[in-house]
Amino acid sequence: MTPIGTHVLRTFIDCGEQSEPLALEVLMVGGAAAGLFQQLEAGSRVRVTGKVCAVPPPARRPAAIGVRVMADEIIITD
């Protein structure tokens, strides 16, 4: 949560194959992020829709690919 009370969910999703992991950063802001935080567990399958944005190199995590999804919707599918 931000200082002004906005809910933020930031997570990394493995989008790759078992032999080739691909970590994609997903960021969601707003009321829906608070509810998802309670529901997500390691290994959950999700479907994310939103906008793909470039992430500058200093802000990247080592396993990330340099883009993030600014999510409009995250649906848990399992």
Secondary structure, DSSP 8 states (H G I E B T S, - for coil): --TTS--EEEEEEE-S-SSS--EEEEEEESHHHHHHHHH--TT--EEEEEEEEE--GGG--TTEEEEEEEEEEEEE--
